């Protein structure tokens, strides 16, 4: 999906495949001046995108939920565990 147009509407965003959604999230961070790398799906340990800027690394977990779904406590706890990764600032 890199170098293509961004989704115009929420419906367009929700229709992206999981991989394309992760690419879209990486593009958003790149637009903010970060260098990004989308991780390998099967071995990402919850880190979908790694973004770097000014020597700082950020782990991003991209979730594309349908409007009827809510983010639950287990998902928040899993994301919180990323903060314990030594390689992430």
Secondary structure as UniProt FT lines:
FT   TURN            2..3
FT   HELIX           10..14
FT   HELIX           18..31
FT   TURN            32..33
FT   STRAND          35..38
FT   HELIX           41..43
FT   TURN            45..46
FT   STRAND          49..53
FT   TURN            54..55
FT   STRAND          56..60
FT   TURN            67..68
FT   HELIX           73..81
FT   HELIX           82..84
FT   TURN            86..87
//
